[in-house]
Amino acid sequence: MGNYNLRAGMLVRIKEGTHDAALPESRTGLLMARHEDLAHYTDRAPIETNVWRVQFVNGKTLMFHAMYIEVINS
């Protein structure tokens, strides 16, 4: 089960076994914000998801579900 007590500004690492071509070797980044999306086409406003935008040490910003994120500091 993933870590769902995440907050923007936390230093994190993406778990081993999770792949993305733009992911740096250190797998280390900063949580920026939760991704908001319409869960259903009838929704009138976006809702927060368990997907986070993470800015990595290589300057790339990628999105990962909370279950793939490990907190380095709290």
GUMI-556316 format. One record per residue: residue number from 1; x, y, z of N, C-alpha, C, O in turn. Coordinates in steps of 0.2 Angstrom, whole numbers, plus 5000, padded with zeros to 4 digits. Layout:
<nodes>
<pos:NUM n_px:X n_py:Y n_pz:Z ca_px:X ca_py:Y ca_pz:Z c_px:X c_py:Y c_pz:Z o_px:X o_py:Y o_pz:Z> .
...
</nodes>
This chain:
<nodes>
<pos:1 n_px:5004 n_py:4994 n_pz:5000 ca_px:5000 ca_py:5000 ca_pz:5000 c_px:5004 c_py:5006 c_pz:5000 o_px:5010 o_py:5006 o_pz:5003> .
<pos:2 n_px:5002 n_py:5011 n_pz:4997 ca_px:5006 ca_py:5017 ca_pz:4996 c_px:5006 c_py:5022 c_pz:5002 o_px:5002 o_py:5021 o_pz:5006> .
<pos:3 n_px:5010 n_py:5027 n_pz:5001 ca_px:5011 ca_py:5032 ca_pz:5007 c_px:5006 c_py:5038 c_pz:5005 o_px:5007 o_py:5042 o_pz:5000> .
<pos:4 n_px:5000 n_py:5038 n_pz:5008 ca_px:4995 ca_py:5043 ca_pz:5006 c_px:4995 c_py:5049 c_pz:5011 o_px:4991 o_py:5053 o_pz:5011> .
<pos:5 n_px:5001 n_py:5050 n_pz:5015 ca_px:5002 ca_py:5056 ca_pz:5020 c_px:5007 c_py:5061 c_pz:5017 o_px:5011 o_py:5063 o_pz:5020> .
<pos:6 n_px:5006 n_py:5061 n_pz:5010 ca_px:5011 ca_py:5066 ca_pz:5007 c_px:5009 c_py:5073 c_pz:5007 o_px:5003 o_py:5075 o_pz:5007> .
<pos:7 n_px:5014 n_py:5077 n_pz:5007 ca_px:5013 ca_py:5085 ca_pz:5007 c_px:5018 c_py:5088 c_pz:5002 o_px:5024 o_py:5086 o_pz:5001> .
<pos:8 n_px:5016 n_py:5093 n_pz:4998 ca_px:5020 ca_py:5097 ca_pz:4994 c_px:5026 c_py:5099 c_pz:4998 o_px:5026 o_py:5101 o_pz:5004> .
<pos:9 n_px:5032 n_py:5099 n_pz:4995 ca_px:5038 ca_py:5101 ca_pz:4998 c_px:5042 c_py:5095 c_pz:5001 o_px:5048 o_py:5096 o_pz:5003> .
<pos:10 n_px:5040 n_py:5089 n_pz:5001 ca_px:5043 ca_py:5084 ca_pz:5004 c_px:5048 c_py:5081 c_pz:4999 o_px:5047 o_py:5081 o_pz:4992> .
<pos:11 n_px:5054 n_py:5079 n_pz:5001 ca_px:5059 ca_py:5076 ca_pz:4997 c_px:5058 c_py:5069 c_pz:4997 o_px:5057 o_py:5065 o_pz:5002> .
<pos:12 n_px:5057 n_py:5066 n_pz:4990 ca_px:5055 ca_py:5059 ca_pz:4989 c_px:5059 c_py:5055 c_pz:4985 o_px:5064 o_py:5058 o_pz:4981> .
<pos:13 n_px:5059 n_py:5049 n_pz:4985 ca_px:5062 ca_py:5044 ca_pz:4980 c_px:5057 c_py:5040 c_pz:4977 o_px:5052 o_py:5038 o_pz:4980> .
<pos:14 n_px:5057 n_py:5039 n_pz:4970 ca_px:5053 ca_py:5034 ca_pz:4967 c_px:5055 c_py:5027 c_pz:4968 o_px:5061 o_py:5026 o_pz:4967> .
<pos:15 n_px:5051 n_py:5022 n_pz:4970 ca_px:5052 ca_py:5016 ca_pz:4972 c_px:5056 c_py:5012 c_pz:4966 o_px:5054 o_py:5013 o_pz:4960> .
<pos:16 n_px:5061 n_py:5008 n_pz:4968 ca_px:5064 ca_py:5003 ca_pz:4963 c_px:5059 c_py:4999 c_pz:4959 o_px:5054 o_py:4997 o_pz:4962> .
<pos:17 n_px:5060 n_py:4998 n_pz:4953 ca_px:5055 ca_py:4994 ca_pz:4949 c_px:5050 c_py:4998 c_pz:4945 o_px:5046 o_py:4996 o_pz:4941> .
<pos:18 n_px:5050 n_py:5005 n_pz:4947 ca_px:5046 ca_py:5010 ca_pz:4943 c_px:5050 c_py:5013 c_pz:4938 o_px:5055 o_py:5015 o_pz:4939> .
<pos:19 n_px:5047 n_py:5013 n_pz:4932 ca_px:5051 ca_py:5015 ca_pz:4926 c_px:5048 c_py:5021 c_pz:4922 o_px:5042 o_py:5021 o_pz:4921> .
<pos:20 n_px:5053 n_py:5025 n_pz:4920 ca_px:5051 ca_py:5031 ca_pz:4916 c_px:5058 c_py:5033 c_pz:4913 o_px:5063 o_py:5034 o_pz:4916> .
<pos:21 n_px:5058 n_py:5034 n_pz:4906 ca_px:5064 ca_py:5036 ca_pz:4903 c_px:5067 c_py:5042 c_pz:4905 o_px:5073 o_py:5043 o_pz:4905> .
<pos:22 n_px:5063 n_py:5047 n_pz:4908 ca_px:5066 ca_py:5053 ca_pz:4910 c_px:5067 c_py:5053 c_pz:4918 o_px:5070 o_py:5058 o_pz:4920> .
<pos:23 n_px:5066 n_py:5048 n_pz:4921 ca_px:5068 ca_py:5047 ca_pz:4928 c_px:5076 c_py:5047 c_pz:4929 o_px:5079 o_py:5043 o_pz:4926> .
<pos:24 n_px:5078 n_py:5052 n_pz:4933 ca_px:5086 ca_py:5052 ca_pz:4934 c_px:5088 c_py:5045 c_pz:4938 o_px:5084 o_py:5042 o_pz:4942> .
<pos:25 n_px:5094 n_py:5044 n_pz:4938 ca_px:5097 ca_py:5038 ca_pz:4941 c_px:5096 c_py:5038 c_pz:4949 o_px:5095 o_py:5033 o_pz:4952> .
<pos:26 n_px:5096 n_py:5044 n_pz:4952 ca_px:5095 ca_py:5044 ca_pz:4959 c_px:5088 c_py:5043 c_pz:4961 o_px:5087 o_py:5042 o_pz:4967> .
<pos:27 n_px:5083 n_py:5044 n_pz:4957 ca_px:5076 ca_py:5043 ca_pz:4958 c_px:5073 c_py:5048 c_pz:4963 o_px:5068 o_py:5047 o_pz:4966> .
<pos:28 n_px:5077 n_py:5054 n_pz:4964 ca_px:5076 ca_py:5058 ca_pz:4969 c_px:5072 c_py:5065 c_pz:4967 o_px:5075 o_py:5067 o_pz:4962> .
<pos:29 n_px:5067 n_py:5067 n_pz:4970 ca_px:5064 ca_py:5073 ca_pz:4968 c_px:5060 c_py:5077 c_pz:4974 o_px:5060 o_py:5074 o_pz:4979> .
<pos:30 n_px:5057 n_py:5082 n_pz:4972 ca_px:5053 ca_py:5086 ca_pz:4976 c_px:5046 c_py:5086 c_pz:4974 o_px:5044 o_py:5087 o_pz:4969> .
<pos:31 n_px:5041 n_py:5084 n_pz:4979 ca_px:5034 ca_py:5084 ca_pz:4978 c_px:5032 c_py:5091 c_pz:4977 o_px:5033 o_py:5096 o_pz:4981> .
<pos:32 n_px:5029 n_py:5092 n_pz:4971 ca_px:5026 ca_py:5099 ca_pz:4969 c_px:5019 c_py:5100 c_pz:4971 o_px:5017 o_py:5104 o_pz:4975> .
<pos:33 n_px:5014 n_py:5096 n_pz:4969 ca_px:5007 ca_py:5096 ca_pz:4970 c_px:5004 c_py:5090 c_pz:4968 o_px:5006 o_py:5086 o_pz:4963> .
<pos:34 n_px:4998 n_py:5089 n_pz:4970 ca_px:4994 ca_py:5083 ca_pz:4968 c_px:4990 c_py:5085 c_pz:4961 o_px:4989 o_py:5091 o_pz:4960> .
<pos:35 n_px:4990 n_py:5080 n_pz:4957 ca_px:4986 ca_py:5081 ca_pz:4951 c_px:4979 c_py:5082 c_pz:4952 o_px:4976 o_py:5078 o_pz:4956> .
<pos:36 n_px:4976 n_py:5086 n_pz:4949 ca_px:4968 ca_py:5087 ca_pz:4949 c_px:4965 c_py:5085 c_pz:4942 o_px:4968 o_py:5086 o_pz:4937> .
<pos:37 n_px:4960 n_py:5081 n_pz:4942 ca_px:4957 ca_py:5079 ca_pz:4936 c_px:4949 c_py:5078 c_pz:4937 o_px:4947 o_py:5078 o_pz:4943> .
<pos:38 n_px:4946 n_py:5078 n_pz:4932 ca_px:4939 ca_py:5076 ca_pz:4932 c_px:4938 c_py:5069 c_pz:4933 o_px:4940 o_py:5065 o_pz:4928> .
<pos:39 n_px:4935 n_py:5066 n_pz:4938 ca_px:4934 ca_py:5059 ca_pz:4939 c_px:4929 c_py:5056 c_pz:4935 o_px:4929 o_py:5050 o_pz:4933> .
<pos:40 n_px:4924 n_py:5060 n_pz:4933 ca_px:4919 ca_py:5058 ca_pz:4928 c_px:4917 c_py:5064 c_pz:4924 o_px:4917 o_py:5069 o_pz:4926> .
<pos:41 n_px:4914 n_py:5062 n_pz:4918 ca_px:4913 ca_py:5068 ca_pz:4914 c_px:4907 c_py:5072 c_pz:4916 o_px:4906 o_py:5078 o_pz:4914> .
<pos:42 n_px:4903 n_py:5070 n_pz:4921 ca_px:4898 ca_py:5074 ca_pz:4924 c_px:4900 c_py:5079 c_pz:4929 o_px:4896 o_py:5083 o_pz:4932> .
<pos:43 n_px:4906 n_py:5078 n_pz:4932 ca_px:4909 ca_py:5082 ca_pz:4937 c_px:4909 c_py:5089 c_pz:4935 o_px:4911 o_py:5091 o_pz:4929> .
<pos:44 n_px:4908 n_py:5094 n_pz:4939 ca_px:4908 ca_py:5101 ca_pz:4938 c_px:4915 c_py:5104 c_pz:4939 o_px:4917 o_py:5109 o_pz:4937> .
<pos:45 n_px:4918 n_py:5101 n_pz:4944 ca_px:4925 ca_py:5104 ca_pz:4946 c_px:4930 c_py:5098 c_pz:4947 o_px:4928 o_py:5092 o_pz:4948> .
<pos:46 n_px:4936 n_py:5099 n_pz:4946 ca_px:4941 ca_py:5094 ca_pz:4947 c_px:4942 c_py:5092 c_pz:4954 o_px:4941 o_py:5096 o_pz:4958> .
<pos:47 n_px:4944 n_py:5086 n_pz:4955 ca_px:4945 ca_py:5083 ca_pz:4962 c_px:4953 c_py:5082 c_pz:4962 o_px:4956 o_py:5080 o_pz:4957> .
<pos:48 n_px:4956 n_py:5081 n_pz:4968 ca_px:4962 ca_py:5079 ca_pz:4969 c_px:4963 c_py:5072 c_pz:4968 o_px:4958 o_py:5068 o_pz:4971> .
<pos:49 n_px:4968 n_py:5069 n_pz:4965 ca_px:4969 ca_py:5062 ca_pz:4964 c_px:4975 c_py:5060 c_pz:4969 o_px:4978 o_py:5064 o_pz:4972> .
<pos:50 n_px:4977 n_py:5054 n_pz:4969 ca_px:4983 ca_py:5051 ca_pz:4972 c_px:4989 c_py:5051 c_pz:4968 o_px:4994 o_py:5048 o_pz:4969> .
<pos:51 n_px:4989 n_py:5055 n_pz:4962 ca_px:4994 ca_py:5056 ca_pz:4958 c_px:4998 c_py:5063 c_pz:4959 o_px:4994 o_py:5068 o_pz:4960> .
<pos:52 n_px:5004 n_py:5063 n_pz:4960 ca_px:5008 ca_py:5069 ca_pz:4962 c_px:5013 c_py:5071 c_pz:4956 o_px:5016 o_py:5066 o_pz:4953> .
<pos:53 n_px:5014 n_py:5077 n_pz:4955 ca_px:5019 ca_py:5080 ca_pz:4951 c_px:5025 c_py:5080 c_pz:4955 o_px:5025 o_py:5083 o_pz:4961> .
<pos:54 n_px:5031 n_py:5077 n_pz:4952 ca_px:5037 ca_py:5077 ca_pz:4956 c_px:5042 c_py:5080 c_pz:4951 o_px:5043 o_py:5078 o_pz:4946> .
<pos:55 n_px:5046 n_py:5085 n_pz:4954 ca_px:5051 ca_py:5088 ca_pz:4950 c_px:5058 c_py:5085 c_pz:4953 o_px:5060 o_py:5085 o_pz:4959> .
<pos:56 n_px:5062 n_py:5082 n_pz:4948 ca_px:5068 ca_py:5078 ca_pz:4949 c_px:5074 c_py:5083 c_pz:4949 o_px:5074 o_py:5088 o_pz:4946> .
<pos:57 n_px:5079 n_py:5080 n_pz:4951 ca_px:5086 ca_py:5083 ca_pz:4951 c_px:5088 c_py:5085 c_pz:4944 o_px:5093 o_py:5089 o_pz:4944> .
<pos:58 n_px:5086 n_py:5081 n_pz:4939 ca_px:5088 ca_py:5083 ca_pz:4932 c_px:5084 c_py:5088 c_pz:4929 o_px:5084 o_py:5089 o_pz:4923> .
<pos:59 n_px:5079 n_py:5091 n_pz:4933 ca_px:5075 ca_py:5097 ca_pz:4930 c_px:5068 c_py:5094 c_pz:4927 o_px:5064 o_py:5098 o_pz:4926> .
<pos:60 n_px:5067 n_py:5088 n_pz:4926 ca_px:5061 ca_py:5085 ca_pz:4923 c_px:5056 c_py:5085 c_pz:4929 o_px:5057 o_py:5084 o_pz:4935> .
<pos:61 n_px:5050 n_py:5086 n_pz:4927 ca_px:5044 ca_py:5085 ca_pz:4931 c_px:5039 c_py:5080 c_pz:4928 o_px:5037 o_py:5080 o_pz:4922> .
<pos:62 n_px:5038 n_py:5075 n_pz:4932 ca_px:5035 ca_py:5069 ca_pz:4930 c_px:5029 c_py:5068 c_pz:4935 o_px:5029 o_py:5070 o_pz:4941> .
<pos:63 n_px:5024 n_py:5064 n_pz:4933 ca_px:5019 ca_py:5062 ca_pz:4938 c_px:5019 c_py:5055 c_pz:4940 o_px:5020 o_py:5050 o_pz:4936> .
<pos:64 n_px:5018 n_py:5053 n_pz:4946 ca_px:5018 ca_py:5046 ca_pz:4949 c_px:5012 c_py:5046 c_pz:4954 o_px:5011 o_py:5050 o_pz:4958> .
<pos:65 n_px:5009 n_py:5040 n_pz:4954 ca_px:5004 ca_py:5038 ca_pz:4959 c_px:5008 c_py:5038 c_pz:4966 o_px:5013 o_py:5036 o_pz:4966> .
<pos:66 n_px:5004 n_py:5039 n_pz:4971 ca_px:5007 ca_py:5039 ca_pz:4978 c_px:5010 c_py:5033 c_pz:4980 o_px:5015 o_py:5032 o_pz:4984> .
<pos:67 n_px:5007 n_py:5027 n_pz:4977 ca_px:5010 ca_py:5020 ca_pz:4979 c_px:5017 c_py:5019 c_pz:4977 o_px:5020 o_py:5015 o_pz:4979> .
<pos:68 n_px:5020 n_py:5023 n_pz:4972 ca_px:5027 ca_py:5023 ca_pz:4970 c_px:5031 c_py:5027 c_pz:4973 o_px:5037 o_py:5028 o_pz:4971> .
<pos:69 n_px:5029 n_py:5031 n_pz:4978 ca_px:5033 ca_py:5037 ca_pz:4981 c_px:5035 c_py:5035 c_pz:4988 o_px:5031 o_py:5033 o_pz:4992> .
<pos:70 n_px:5042 n_py:5036 n_pz:4990 ca_px:5044 ca_py:5035 ca_pz:4996 c_px:5047 c_py:5041 c_pz:4999 o_px:5050 o_py:5045 o_pz:4995> .
<pos:71 n_px:5045 n_py:5043 n_pz:5005 ca_px:5047 ca_py:5049 ca_pz:5008 c_px:5054 c_py:5049 c_pz:5011 o_px:5056 o_py:5044 o_pz:5014> .
<pos:72 n_px:5059 n_py:5053 n_pz:5009 ca_px:5065 ca_py:5053 ca_pz:5011 c_px:5066 c_py:5057 c_pz:5018 o_px:5069 o_py:5055 o_pz:5023> .
<pos:73 n_px:5062 n_py:5063 n_pz:5018 ca_px:5061 ca_py:5067 ca_pz:5024 c_px:5054 c_py:5069 c_pz:5026 o_px:5050 o_py:5068 o_pz:5021> .
<pos:74 n_px:5052 n_py:5070 n_pz:5032 ca_px:5045 ca_py:5072 ca_pz:5033 c_px:5044 c_py:5079 c_pz:5035 o_px:5039 o_py:5081 o_pz:5036> .
</nodes>
